[in-house]
Amino acid sequence: MAFQKAVKGTILVGGGALATVLGLSQFAHYRRKQVSLAYVEAAGYLTEPVNREPPSREAQLMTLKNTPEFDILVIGGGATGCGCALDAVTRGLKTALVERDDFSSGTSSRSTKLIHGGVRYLQKAIMNLDVEQYRMVKEALHERANLLEIAPHLSAPLPIMLPLYKWWQLPYYWVGIKMYDLVAGSQCLKSSYVLSKSRALEHFPMLQKDKLVGAIVYYDGQHNDARMNLAIALTAARYGAATANYMEVVSLLKKTDPETGKERVSGARCKDVLTGQEFDVRAKCVINAAGPFTDSVRKMDDKNVVPICQPSAGVHIVMPGYYSPENMGLLDPATSDGRVIFFLPWEKMTIAGTTDTPTDVTHHPIPSEEDINFILNEVRNYLSSDVEVRRGDVLAAWSGIRPLVTDPKSADTQSISRNHVVDVSDSGLITIAGGKWTTYRSMAEDTVDAAVKFHNLKAGPSRTVGLFLQGGKDWSPTLYIRLVQDYGLESEVAQHLAKTYGDKAFEVAKMASVTGKRWPVVGVRLVSEFPYIEAEVKYGIKEYACTAVDMISRRTRLAFLNVQAAEEALPRIVELMGRELNWSELRKQEELETATRFLYYEMGYKSRTEQLTDSTEISLLPSDIDRYKKRFHKFDEDEKGFITIVDVQRVLESINVQMDENTLHEILCEVDLNKNGQVELHEFLQLMSAVQKGRVSGSRLAILMKTAEENLDRRVPIPVDRSCGGL
């Protein structure tokens, strides 16, 4: 017996027929009324959360251990799993959720950061007369509007430019984008518009201007994906769900149904990854929302089950903010190999991606150099030749595994389902797979509907439309001003806290340390160039952060913005977490090593460091080699063939520049390729060759030596005689 996901055609397709009968203006009024009623209905059914604050992880573990039986146990702490937990608990069902890693540690934190209906899906729907694609876009646009409403602090509309380089593209894409607006109806964020060439360059001055004929700008949503996922989990916990990260499902529990005589899934054997302790969590229904690991859980139920997940890797890169305007994204609708590339401002940086290549399922996906260079080449095609797109400007890179699925009940088992699939096994295991970030809520609703129907659970309809997520209810665009005025925070830090925590930002501000300066009064930064403060580490522990990786990647987003900045902040983060969680010195060292390994492999640090190695080829002109040798010998006065910290200190002192020894040691270590405590001439020339090629940027030693040379050259003797001869 099986229940399969059915797209809500009566709502989504029926609207089209209704529009024909009522006329567009009346239909738009009807839809506005329908949406507003949905929000009122949700608010009317729900009581206040049972917990003012999410219970501690220890309290949640006790609830998991001591509850005789839950109504629903969700496996997986990504957006869909947490969405299922929130949907179930707000229907009055006794709900539990376990996640083997951290909330949002997988695909949900490694997205393009867009909340979108899918312009390219609508294009396919129109070109192929594909009703399923149309329904999917319609559903996603509805969910986009809801997500922007319930988490306004974590999300916002973003204009995205579609540059046009051929005249025929203008009417073609204009019709498509206008259809996108029309399908959204009253939930259209802002109407799309056409720009002339000159206006397009005003909005996006970095754009390739040759052959540009104009541009179309449309609107979609953007969000902080990991923080959004966490907000869903925290909201579920506040409403009474027993949620626990670092709880691995070892096996599924089964019992015989007395009525049918069949075996039914009745819970899971769980293991606390942090302590090794195991115990059973029993439930009337188990939901498998494990994303790329969907088939692993399905095989626990039936080892002979046919796999449905076809994982695909999507790589993204992060570059400095100057590569894009602060509030305008870019869409490349047809890359050299037919894929779509987004180029978007995010957290004052620029994010570019994604690729789409088959991959194996792994807990630790690694971005490949090939994919990074593919994205860079596509970016070069759209940016002006005045902007040098350098490999060395890639500050972070990551790979996320998208869990594409085949429909297990379809006759064609090889066809990829464009939408999500809800499947119920013979033993009652509910599996939700596929779909996308934007539609997590409707996916959760369909999944819990299936669970209620199959397992005869007593619950009403879904109540999550219009339900504010953690931090969203009392947020306002001016909330940050109160943080500045009441606590003495920097404006940039206050804006960041308001955008990240919403109305909970005041709790973070209360934890902020005094700086000892005239201004800001409180708020010690973890690293100078980012607005993350030490208080966020303490508050992150209240948000179930258990490791340093949790803190640098999902409570803060440092690892996703700049791997070197994250590495720089790590020792202090570990120190603060160790103090709060009573870590031993051994545990602190393990945390440092694990987090460093995470940055090195999963966040692109390895690819970045490989741009300069002891085997890097020197490809410089003879004139450049002579110039760099002269610069080197200004530091290597004794012509030893290498420079040390002492040599650099001597030069800096001569131009009245002070720099502490630890910083100098770090700077030289970046270029000391053979790790012998000194920088040889050969290593310096390798560095300058990599800088010239754009493979390395922001090298502190290269900049320091160039600046020092310029200062030394300016130190000419001061004449003592008077001008014009004088007397």
C-alpha positions in Angstrom: 0.0 0.0 0.0 1.4 3.4 -0.9 0.5 7.0 -0.8 2.2 9.2 -3.4 2.7 12.9 -3.6 0.0 14.6 -5.6 0.6 18.2 -6.7 -2.2 20.5 -5.5 -3.8 20.8 -8.9 -7.2 21.9 -7.5 -5.6 25.0 -6.0 -2.8 25.7 -8.5 -4.3 24.6 -11.8 -7.8 25.5 -10.8 -6.7 29.1 -10.3 -6.0 29.3 -14.1 -9.5 28.2 -14.9 -11.0 30.6 -12.3 -9.0 33.5 -13.7 -10.6 32.8 -17.1 -14.1 33.0 -15.6 -13.6 36.0 -13.3 -11.2 38.0 -15.4 -7.7 38.9 -14.3 -8.5 41.9 -12.0 -11.2 40.0 -10.1 -9.0 36.9 -9.9 -6.2 39.0 -8.4 -8.6 40.4 -5.8 -9.8 36.8 -5.1 -6.2 35.6 -4.6 -5.3 38.5 -2.3 -8.3 37.7 -0.2 -7.5 34.0 -0.3 -3.9 34.5 0.9 -4.9 36.9 3.7 -7.6 34.5 4.9 -4.9 31.7 5.0 -2.8 33.8 7.3 -5.7 34.7 9.6 -6.7 31.0 9.7 -3.2 29.9 10.8 -3.0 32.5 13.5 -6.5 31.6 14.7 -5.7 27.9 15.1 -2.4 28.2 16.9 -1.6 28.9 20.5 1.6 30.4 21.7 4.7 28.3 21.7 5.0 26.0 24.7 8.6 27.2 25.4 9.6 30.8 25.5 13.1 29.6 24.5 14.2 26.4 22.9 15.0 23.8 25.6 18.7 22.9 25.9 20.1 19.9 24.0 20.4 18.0 27.3 16.7 18.6 28.0 15.8 17.5 24.5 17.8 14.2 24.9 16.0 13.5 28.1 12.6 14.0 26.4 13.7 11.6 23.6 14.8 9.0 26.1 11.8 9.2 28.5 8.9 9.6 26.1 7.2 6.2 25.8 6.0 6.8 22.2 6.0 9.8 19.8 3.4 10.3 17.1 6.1 11.2 14.6 9.8 10.7 14.5 11.6 12.7 11.7 15.0 11.5 10.5 17.0 14.4 9.1 17.6 18.0 10.2 17.7 19.8 6.9 15.1 22.3 5.7 12.6 19.5 4.8 13.1 17.5 8.0 12.8 20.5 10.3 9.8 21.6 8.2 8.2 18.3 8.8 8.8 18.6 12.6 7.3 22.1 12.7 4.3 21.1 10.6 3.6 18.0 12.8 4.1 19.6 16.2 1.8 22.6 15.3 -0.9 20.1 14.4 -0.8 18.9 18.0 1.2 15.7 17.2 3.9 14.6 19.7 7.0 15.1 17.5 10.7 14.1 17.6 13.5 14.9 15.2 17.1 13.5 15.1 20.0 14.6 12.9 23.3 12.7 12.7 25.3 15.9 12.2 24.2 19.5 12.8 21.0 21.1 11.6 21.5 22.3 8.0 25.0 20.6 7.8 24.3 19.1 4.4 22.6 20.4 1.3 20.4 23.0 3.0 23.4 25.2 3.9 25.1 24.9 0.6 22.5 26.4 -1.8 22.5 29.4 -4.1 20.8 31.3 -1.3 17.7 32.0 -3.5 14.1 31.7 -2.7 12.7 31.4 -6.2 9.9 29.9 -8.3 12.3 28.9 -11.0 12.4 31.0 -14.2 14.0 28.2 -16.2 11.3 25.7 -15.1 8.6 28.1 -16.3 10.5 28.4 -19.6 10.4 24.6 -20.0 6.7 24.5 -19.0 5.8 27.0 -21.7 8.1 25.5 -24.4 7.1 21.9 -23.7 3.5 22.6 -22.6 4.4 20.8 -19.4 1.7 21.1 -16.8 3.8 19.6 -14.0 6.5 22.2 -14.5 3.9 24.9 -14.4 2.3 23.6 -11.2 5.8 23.4 -9.6 6.6 27.0 -10.5 3.1 28.1 -9.2 3.6 26.3 -5.9 7.1 27.6 -5.5 6.0 31.2 -6.1 3.4 30.8 -3.4 5.9 29.4 -1.0 8.4 32.2 -1.9 5.8 34.8 -0.7 5.1 32.9 2.5 8.8 32.5 3.4 9.5 36.2 2.9 6.6 36.9 5.2 7.4 34.5 8.0 11.1 35.2 8.2 11.5 38.9 7.1 14.8 39.2 9.0 16.5 36.4 7.1 15.1 37.0 3.6 14.4 39.9 1.2 13.5 40.5 -2.4 16.5 40.7 -4.8 16.5 42.3 -8.3 18.2 40.0 -10.8 19.4 41.3 -14.2 19.3 39.3 -17.4 21.7 41.0 -19.8 20.8 40.8 -23.5 23.4 40.7 -26.3 21.1 40.0 -29.3 18.0 42.0 -30.3 15.8 38.9 -30.7 16.4 38.0 -27.0 14.5 41.1 -25.9 11.0 40.1 -26.8 11.7 36.4 -26.2 12.9 36.9 -22.6 10.5 39.8 -21.9 7.5 37.5 -22.6 9.0 34.8 -20.4 9.7 37.1 -17.4 6.3 38.8 -17.7 4.7 35.3 -17.6 6.8 34.7 -14.4 5.2 37.9 -12.9 1.7 36.8 -14.1 2.0 33.3 -12.6 3.0 34.9 -9.2 -0.2 37.0 -9.4 -0.8 39.1 -6.3 2.3 37.5 -4.8 4.6 39.1 -7.4 7.4 40.8 -5.4 7.9 43.6 -7.8 7.1 44.0 -11.5 9.9 43.2 -13.9 11.2 45.9 -16.3 13.4 46.5 -19.3 16.6 48.6 -19.2 18.4 50.3 -22.1 22.1 49.6 -22.5 23.2 52.8 -20.7 20.8 52.2 -17.8 21.9 48.6 -17.5 25.5 49.7 -17.2 24.5 52.3 -14.5 23.0 49.5 -12.4 25.7 46.9 -13.2 28.9 48.9 -14.2 31.0 45.7 -14.2 29.0 44.3 -17.1 30.5 43.4 -20.4 29.4 46.3 -22.6 30.4 45.1 -26.1 27.3 44.1 -28.1 25.1 44.7 -25.1 21.7 45.8 -26.3 19.9 46.1 -23.0 18.7 44.0 -20.0 15.6 42.8 -18.2 15.4 42.9 -14.4 13.1 40.6 -12.5 12.7 39.9 -8.7 13.2 36.8 -6.7 13.9 36.2 -3.0 17.3 35.7 -1.2 17.9 34.3 2.2 20.6 33.1 4.7 19.9 29.4 4.1 21.6 27.8 7.2 20.2 30.4 9.5 16.7 29.9 7.9 17.0 26.1 8.5 18.1 26.7 12.1 15.1 29.1 12.6 12.7 26.4 11.5 14.4 23.9 13.9 14.3 26.4 16.8 10.7 27.2 16.1 9.7 23.5 16.1 11.6 23.2 19.5 9.7 26.1 20.9 6.4 24.6 19.9 7.3 21.4 21.8 9.2 19.2 19.3 12.0 17.1 20.8 14.8 18.0 18.3 18.4 16.8 18.7 21.4 17.2 16.5 24.3 14.8 16.5 21.9 11.9 17.0 22.6 9.1 14.5 20.0 6.5 13.5 21.7 3.2 13.8 18.7 1.0 12.8 14.9 1.2 12.5 12.7 -0.5 15.1 9.9 -2.7 13.9 6.9 -4.5 15.5 4.1 -6.6 14.2 0.7 -5.0 13.6 -1.8 -7.1 15.5 -4.6 -6.3 13.0 -2.8 -7.1 9.8 0.1 -9.3 11.0 2.5 -7.2 9.0 5.7 -5.7 10.3 5.6 -1.9 10.9 8.4 0.6 11.5 7.9 1.7 15.1 10.9 4.0 15.8 14.6 4.0 15.6 17.7 3.0 17.6 19.7 6.3 18.0 23.2 7.0 19.0 24.5 10.2 20.5 27.5 11.0 18.3 29.1 13.1 20.9 29.0 10.6 23.8 28.4 7.3 22.1 25.3 6.5 24.2 22.6 4.6 22.4 18.8 4.3 23.2 15.5 3.6 21.4 13.1 6.4 20.3 9.7 4.9 19.6 7.1 6.4 17.3 3.8 5.5 15.6 5.3 6.9 12.4 8.8 7.5 11.1 9.5 10.1 8.4 12.7 9.7 6.3 13.8 13.2 5.4 17.5 12.4 5.0 18.2 14.3 1.7 21.1 12.7 -0.2 21.1 9.9 2.4 17.5 9.0 1.7 18.4 5.5 0.3 20.5 4.7 3.4 17.5 5.0 5.6 15.2 3.2 3.1 17.7 0.3 3.1 17.4 0.0 6.9 13.7 -0.6 6.3 14.2 -3.0 3.3 17.7 -4.0 2.2 16.5 -4.9 -1.2 14.7 -1.7 -2.0 15.6 0.0 -5.3 17.5 3.2 -4.9 15.7 6.4 -5.9 18.3 9.1 -5.2 20.5 10.3 -8.0 22.9 12.7 -6.3 24.2 15.8 -8.2 26.9 18.1 -7.0 26.5 21.8 -7.2 29.6 24.0 -6.6 29.5 27.6 -5.6 32.3 30.1 -5.1 32.4 33.4 -3.1 34.4 36.4 -4.4 34.9 39.9 -3.0 31.9 42.2 -3.0 33.3 44.6 -5.6 32.6 42.0 -8.3 28.9 42.8 -8.2 26.6 45.8 -7.3 25.4 45.7 -3.7 21.8 45.1 -4.6 21.6 43.6 -8.1 22.2 40.0 -9.1 22.9 38.6 -12.6 21.5 35.5 -14.4 23.4 33.8 -17.2 20.6 31.7 -18.7 22.7 29.7 -21.2 26.3 28.9 -20.2 28.8 27.4 -22.6 27.5 23.9 -21.7 23.8 24.8 -21.3 23.7 25.3 -17.5 22.4 28.3 -15.6 24.8 30.5 -13.6 23.7 33.0 -10.9 26.0 35.8 -9.9 24.6 37.4 -6.7 25.5 39.8 -3.9 25.3 38.0 -0.6 26.4 39.1 2.9 28.4 41.9 1.2 30.3 39.4 -0.9 29.5 37.9 -4.3 28.3 34.4 -4.8 28.5 32.6 -8.1 27.2 29.2 -9.1 26.1 26.5 -9.6 27.4 23.5 -11.5 25.4 20.3 -11.9 27.4 17.1 -12.1 26.7 13.5 -11.0 28.5 12.5 -7.8 28.6 9.9 -5.1 26.9 10.5 -1.8 29.3 11.6 0.9 29.2 13.5 4.2 32.1 15.6 3.1 31.7 16.9 -0.5 34.7 18.7 -1.9 34.6 21.4 -4.6 36.8 20.5 -7.5 39.3 22.9 -9.2 37.6 22.1 -12.5 34.2 23.3 -11.3 35.7 26.4 -9.8 37.4 27.3 -13.0 34.3 26.6 -15.0 32.4 29.2 -12.9 35.2 31.7 -13.2 35.2 31.4 -17.0 31.5 31.9 -17.2 31.8 35.0 -15.0 34.6 36.4 -17.3 32.2 36.1 -20.2 29.7 38.5 -18.6 32.1 41.0 -16.9 33.9 43.9 -18.5 37.5 43.3 -19.7 38.4 46.1 -17.3 37.6 43.7 -14.4 40.3 41.1 -14.1 38.6 37.9 -12.8 41.3 36.2 -10.7 41.5 32.7 -9.3 43.1 34.2 -6.3 39.9 36.2 -5.6 38.0 33.0 -4.7 37.6 33.4 -1.0 35.6 30.3 -0.4 34.1 27.4 -2.4 31.8 24.6 -1.5 30.0 21.7 -3.0 26.4 20.7 -2.1 24.7 17.5 -3.0 21.3 17.9 -4.6 19.2 14.8 -4.0 17.5 14.4 -7.3 15.1 11.4 -7.2 13.3 9.0 -9.5 9.7 8.2 -8.6 9.6 4.7 -7.2 6.0 4.2 -8.4 6.7 5.4 -11.9 6.9 2.9 -14.8 10.0 4.7 -16.0 12.4 4.3 -13.1 15.2 6.2 -14.9 13.2 9.4 -15.2 14.1 12.2 -12.8 11.2 13.6 -10.9 11.1 17.4 -11.3 9.0 17.7 -8.1 9.2 16.1 -4.7 8.1 12.6 -4.1 6.4 11.2 -1.0 6.5 7.4 -0.7 5.2 5.1 1.9 6.8 1.7 2.2 4.9 -1.5 3.0 6.1 -1.2 6.6 4.9 2.4 6.9 8.1 4.3 6.5 7.3 7.7 5.0 10.0 9.0 2.7 10.1 12.6 1.4 12.7 13.2 -1.3 13.5 15.7 -4.1 12.0 19.2 -4.3 13.9 22.3 -3.5 14.6 24.7 -0.6 11.8 27.2 -1.5 9.1 24.6 -1.3 10.2 23.0 2.0 7.0 24.0 3.8 4.6 22.5 1.2 6.8 19.4 1.0 6.5 19.0 4.8 2.7 19.5 4.6 2.3 16.8 2.0 4.5 14.5 4.0 2.7 14.9 7.3 -0.6 14.6 5.4 0.6 11.2 4.2 1.7 10.2 7.7 -1.7 11.2 9.2 -3.6 9.3 6.5 -1.6 6.1 6.5 -1.1 5.8 10.3 -4.6 7.2 11.3 -3.1 9.9 13.4 -5.4 12.4 15.0 -4.5 15.8 13.6 -6.0 18.6 11.7 -4.8 20.4 8.6 -1.4 22.1 8.3 -1.1 25.3 10.1 2.3 26.6 9.0 1.2 29.1 6.3 1.8 32.5 8.0 3.5 31.0 11.1 6.4 33.3 12.0 9.8 31.6 12.4 12.1 32.3 15.3 13.0 36.0 15.4 10.6 37.1 12.7 7.5 38.2 14.7 8.7 41.5 16.1 11.4 42.3 13.6 11.4 45.6 11.8 13.8 47.2 9.3 14.7 49.8 12.0 15.3 47.4 14.8 19.0 47.8 14.5 18.8 51.4 15.5 17.6 50.4 18.9 20.6 48.1 19.2 22.9 50.9 18.5 21.2 53.3 20.9 20.5 51.0 23.7 23.7 48.9 23.8 26.4 51.0 22.0 27.0 48.6 19.2 28.6 49.6 15.9 26.0 50.3 13.2 27.3 47.5 11.0 27.3 45.0 13.8 23.8 46.0 14.9 22.5 45.6 11.3 24.1 42.2 11.1 22.6 41.1 14.4 19.1 42.3 13.4 19.3 40.5 10.1 20.6 37.3 11.6 18.6 37.0 14.8 15.6 39.2 14.2 13.8 40.1 17.5 16.2 37.8 19.3 19.1 40.2 18.5 18.6 41.9 21.9 19.5 38.7 23.7 22.8 38.5 21.8 23.5 42.2 22.5 23.0 41.6 26.2 25.8 39.0 26.1 28.2 41.3 24.2 31.6 42.1 25.9 32.7 45.6 26.7 35.3 46.7 24.2 37.2 49.2 26.5 37.0 51.8 23.7 35.0 55.0 23.5 33.1 53.5 20.6 31.7 50.9 20.1 30.9 50.4 23.8 30.2 46.6 23.4 30.7 44.1 20.7 34.2 42.6 20.3 34.6 41.3 16.7 35.9 37.8 16.0 37.7 39.1 12.9 38.1 42.8 11.9 36.5 42.7 8.4 33.3 40.9 9.4 30.6 42.0 11.8 30.5 38.8 13.8 31.1 39.3 17.5 32.2 37.1 20.4 28.7 37.1 22.0 27.4 35.1 19.0 29.6 32.2 20.0 28.0 32.1 23.5 24.5 32.5 22.0 25.2 29.9 19.3 25.6 27.3 22.1 22.0 28.1 23.1 21.1 27.4 19.5 22.5 23.8 19.8 26.0 24.5 18.4 28.2 21.6 19.6 31.4 22.0 17.6 33.6 24.7 16.2 32.5 23.7 12.7 28.9 24.4 13.7 30.0 27.9 14.8 32.1 29.0 11.8 29.7 27.6 9.1 26.1 27.7 10.3 25.7 29.9 13.4 28.0 32.4 11.8 28.7 32.1 8.0 32.4 32.9 8.2 33.5 29.7 6.5 31.2 30.4 3.6 32.4 33.9 3.2 36.2 33.8 3.7 38.1 30.6 4.7 41.2 32.6 5.8 39.1 34.8 8.0 37.4 31.7 9.5 40.8 30.1 10.2 41.9 33.3 11.8 38.8 33.4 14.1 39.0 29.7 15.0 41.4 29.8 18.0 39.2 32.4 19.8 36.0 30.6 18.9 37.4 27.3 20.3 38.6 29.2 23.5 35.1 30.7 24.0 33.3 27.4 23.3 35.7 25.5 25.5 35.0 27.9 28.4 31.2 27.6 28.0 31.2 23.8 27.5 34.0 22.8 29.8 36.2 21.3 27.1 39.5 19.8 28.0 42.7 20.9 26.3 42.6 17.7 24.3 39.1 18.4 23.1 40.0 22.0 22.2 42.9 20.7 20.1 40.6 18.2 18.4 38.1 20.9 17.6 40.8 23.1 16.0 42.1 20.2 13.9 38.6 19.1 12.8 37.6 22.7 11.9 40.8 23.3 10.0 40.4 20.1 8.1 36.8 21.2 7.2 38.0 24.5 5.9 40.8 22.9 4.0 38.8 20.3 2.1 35.1 21.2 2.2 35.3 25.0 1.9 37.9 25.4 -0.8 41.0 26.2 1.3 42.9 23.3 -0.3 42.2 24.5 -3.8 43.2 28.0 -2.7 46.5 26.9 -1.2 47.4 24.8 -4.2 47.6 27.9 -6.3 51.0 28.5 -4.7 53.2 25.4 -4.0 56.9 24.5 -4.1 56.3 23.2 -7.6 54.7 26.4 -8.9 56.2 27.3 -12.3 57.9 30.7 -12.6 56.8 32.3 -15.8 58.0 35.9 -15.6 59.6 38.1 -18.2 63.4 38.8 -17.7 62.6 42.4 -16.9 60.1 41.3 -14.2 62.6 38.9 -12.7 65.2 41.7 -12.4 62.6 44.0 -10.8 61.5 41.4 -8.2 65.1 40.5 -7.5 65.9 44.1 -6.7 62.9 44.3 -4.4 64.0 41.0 -2.6 67.5 42.3 -2.1 66.3 45.4 -0.3 65.3 43.0 2.4 68.2 40.5 1.9 71.0 43.1 2.3 73.6 40.4 3.0 72.7 38.5 -0.2 72.1 35.3 1.8 69.5 34.2 -0.8 66.7 34.2 1.7 64.9 36.5 4.1 63.7 35.9 7.7 61.6 37.8 10.2 64.6 39.7 11.3 65.2 41.0 7.8 61.6 42.1 7.4 61.6 43.8 10.9 64.8 45.7 10.0 63.2 47.2 6.9 59.9 48.0 8.5 61.7 49.8 11.4 63.6 51.9 8.9 60.3 53.3 7.5 58.7 53.6 11.0 56.3 50.7 10.6 55.6 48.5 13.7 54.3 44.9 13.3 54.3 42.2 16.0 56.5 39.1 15.5 53.6 36.6 15.5 51.9 38.5 12.5 55.2 38.6 10.7 55.7 34.8 11.3 52.2 34.2 9.8 53.0 36.4 6.7 56.2 34.6 6.0 54.7 31.1 6.6 52.2 31.8 3.7 55.2 31.9 1.3 57.6 29.6 3.0 56.7 26.7 0.7 59.3 24.2 1.9 58.6 25.1 5.6 62.2 25.8 6.6 61.5 29.0 8.5 62.7 31.4 5.7 61.6 32.7 2.3 64.1 32.0 -0.5 64.4 34.1 -3.6 63.0 31.2 -5.6 59.9 31.1 -3.4 59.5 34.8 -3.7 59.6 34.6 -7.5 57.1 31.8 -7.5 54.8 34.0 -5.4 55.1 37.0 -7.8 54.5 34.7 -10.8 51.3 33.4 -9.2 50.2 37.0 -8.4 50.8 38.1 -12.0 48.7 35.2 -13.3 45.8 36.0 -10.9 46.1 32.7 -9.1 47.0 34.4 -5.9 45.6 37.7 -4.6 45.9 39.6 -1.4 49.3 38.1 -0.5 50.4 40.0 2.6 54.1 39.5 1.9 53.8 40.7 -1.7 51.9 43.8 -0.7 54.2 44.5 2.3 57.4 44.2 0.3 56.0 46.4 -2.5 54.9 49.1 -0.1 58.2 49.0 1.8 60.2 49.3 -1.4 58.1 52.4 -2.5 58.7 54.0 0.9 62.5 53.3 0.8 62.7 54.8 -2.7 61.0 58.0 -1.6 63.6 58.5 1.1 65.9 60.8 -0.8 68.4 63.2 0.9 66.7 66.5 1.9 68.6 69.5 0.4 69.9 72.0 3.0 70.7 74.9 0.6 68.1 77.5 0.0 66.1 77.6 -3.2 67.2 79.8 -6.0 70.7 80.0 -4.5 69.8 82.5 -1.8 72.3 84.3 0.3 
